[in-house]
Amino acid sequence: MRPVEVPKDPEYTRLLDKLKDGDTGVDYKALRLAFARSGAPGVRGVDPKIRLKLAEAVKAKKYEEVAKTAQEILKIHFLDLNIHAVAAAAYEALKDTKKYNYHQAIYLGLINSIVNGADGESAKTAYVVVVPDEINAVLKAYELQRTANEMITEGTSRYEVVTVTDKANGAVSKVYFNIDLMPKPPERPARP
């Protein structure tokens, strides 16, 4: 695995360094927005083989390996809230309270920075996400099962609208995510 060069966005670097130094009281929304501006590779920089290795370790309940592999991923994309949740669960199983608390605080800080002040019920109140994994994290946090999704544009903003089923009561609804800060997918050439 190669180390990833993090672009030098002063705000992103400052907040990330504070968080890595153990200050879990950082402004997570400002951190996520600075990350989006920074051009850092995020999940694009993580080798899929490492994610597969993590999934296999989780399935086998090999918590030492889960923790180690989660740390490998976090070296590349420290703001992956799903990996912080996995790391927290591994450290809880290993009875390492300090590391559990650290990763749990980061997960909660990141997820709350997405959902606070929004409800996802319309484009106007959409959750603002900066990487695709944040969509899955919100759905998981609210125990919603994705059944379909579509991309829409309203004005100059882009949205991913996800049709979901509530796992608790079976209710079907739509959840809106503002994806303006996510990298745009490459243009596909027109078919002749």
C-alpha positions in Angstrom: 0.0 0.0 0.0 1.3 3.4 -1.0 0.9 6.4 1.3 -1.4 9.0 -0.2 -0.3 12.6 -0.6 -2.8 14.8 1.1 -3.3 18.1 -0.7 -2.4 21.1 1.4 -5.7 22.8 2.2 -4.8 24.8 5.4 -8.1 24.3 7.1 -8.4 20.6 6.2 -4.8 20.0 7.4 -5.3 21.9 10.6 -8.5 20.1 11.6 -7.3 16.7 10.5 -4.1 17.1 12.5 -6.1 18.1 15.6 -8.4 15.0 15.2 -5.4 12.7 14.6 -3.8 14.1 17.8 -6.9 13.0 19.7 -9.0 16.2 19.8 -12.4 14.6 19.0 -14.1 18.0 19.7 -13.3 19.4 16.2 -15.9 20.9 14.0 -16.7 17.9 11.9 -18.8 19.7 9.4 -16.0 22.2 8.7 -13.6 19.3 8.4 -15.8 17.5 5.9 -16.3 20.6 3.8 -12.6 21.4 3.9 -11.9 17.7 2.8 -14.2 18.3 -0.2 -12.3 21.4 -1.2 -8.9 19.7 -0.7 -9.0 17.3 -3.5 -7.8 14.5 -1.2 -8.4 11.1 -2.9 -10.6 9.8 -0.1 -12.1 6.4 -0.9 -10.7 6.5 -4.4 -7.3 6.0 -2.8 -8.2 2.7 -1.0 -7.3 -0.5 -2.7 -10.4 -2.7 -3.0 -8.3 -5.7 -1.8 -7.9 -4.0 1.6 -11.6 -3.5 1.9 -12.1 -7.2 1.0 -9.5 -8.1 3.6 -11.4 -6.1 6.2 -14.8 -7.6 5.3 -13.3 -11.1 5.6 -11.8 -10.3 9.0 -15.2 -8.9 10.2 -17.0 -12.0 9.0 -14.5 -14.2 10.8 -14.6 -12.1 14.0 -10.9 -11.7 13.9 -10.9 -8.4 15.8 -7.2 -7.8 16.0 -7.0 -8.1 12.2 -10.2 -5.9 11.8 -8.5 -3.2 13.9 -5.2 -3.4 12.0 -6.9 -3.4 8.6 -9.2 -0.5 9.6 -6.1 1.5 10.5 -4.6 0.8 7.1 -7.6 2.3 5.5 -7.7 5.3 7.8 -4.1 6.1 6.8 -5.5 6.7 3.3 -8.9 8.1 4.1 -9.2 9.2 7.7 -12.7 10.6 7.3 -14.3 7.2 6.3 -17.0 7.1 9.0 -17.9 3.5 8.2 -14.4 2.4 8.9 -14.4 4.4 12.2 -17.6 2.5 13.2 -15.9 -0.8 12.3 -12.8 0.1 14.2 -14.9 1.1 17.3 -16.7 -2.2 17.2 -13.4 -4.1 16.9 -11.8 -2.2 19.8 -14.9 -2.7 21.9 -14.6 -6.5 21.3 -10.9 -6.3 22.2 -11.9 -4.3 25.4 -9.7 -1.4 24.4 -11.9 1.4 25.8 -9.6 4.3 24.9 -9.5 3.3 21.2 -13.2 2.4 21.2 -14.1 5.8 22.6 -11.9 7.6 20.1 -13.3 5.9 17.0 -16.8 6.0 18.3 -16.5 9.8 18.9 -15.2 10.3 15.4 -18.0 8.2 13.9 -20.7 10.1 15.9 -19.1 13.5 15.0 -19.0 12.7 11.3 -22.5 11.3 11.1 -24.0 14.1 13.2 -22.3 16.7 11.0 -24.3 15.3 8.1 -27.8 14.8 9.7 -27.9 17.8 12.1 -29.9 20.7 10.6 -31.4 18.5 7.8 -34.0 15.8 7.4 -33.5 14.5 3.9 -37.2 14.8 3.1 -36.8 17.2 0.2 -34.2 18.9 -2.0 -34.4 21.9 0.3 -33.7 19.9 3.4 -31.3 17.4 1.8 -28.4 15.9 3.7 -25.2 17.3 2.3 -22.6 14.6 1.5 -19.0 14.8 0.3 -18.3 11.2 -0.6 -20.7 8.3 -1.6 -20.0 6.3 1.6 -21.7 9.0 3.6 -25.0 8.2 1.9 -24.7 4.5 3.0 -23.7 5.6 6.5 -26.8 7.8 6.9 -29.1 5.0 5.6 -27.5 2.5 8.0 -27.7 4.9 11.0 -31.5 5.3 10.4 -31.9 1.5 9.6 -33.1 2.2 6.1 -32.8 -0.3 3.2 -32.1 1.2 -0.2 -34.5 -0.1 -2.9 -33.8 2.4 -5.7 -32.1 5.6 -6.4 -32.1 8.4 -9.0 -30.1 11.5 -9.8 -31.9 14.7 -10.2 -31.0 18.3 -10.7 -32.9 21.3 -9.2 -31.6 24.6 -10.2 -27.8 24.3 -10.2 -27.7 21.6 -7.5 -27.4 17.8 -8.0 -29.2 15.3 -5.7 -29.2 11.6 -5.3 -32.7 10.6 -4.3 -32.8 7.2 -2.6 -36.0 5.2 -2.2 -35.8 3.3 1.1 -37.7 0.9 3.2 -37.6 1.4 7.0 -36.4 -1.9 8.5 -38.5 -1.3 11.6 -41.9 -0.7 10.2 -41.7 -1.3 6.4 -42.6 2.3 5.5 -41.3 3.4 2.1 -40.0 6.9 1.6 -37.5 8.9 -0.3 -34.3 10.4 1.1 -32.6 13.4 -0.6 -28.8 13.9 -0.6 -27.2 17.0 -2.0 -24.1 15.7 -3.9 -22.8 19.1 -5.2 -19.5 18.6 -3.2 -18.9 15.1 -4.5 -16.7 14.7 -7.5 -18.7 14.6 -10.7 -18.7 11.3 -12.5 -16.8 11.3 -15.8 -18.8 12.3 -18.8 -19.7 9.3 -21.0 -19.2 9.8 -24.7 -22.4 10.0 -26.7 -23.3 6.8 -28.6 -23.3 7.2 -32.4 
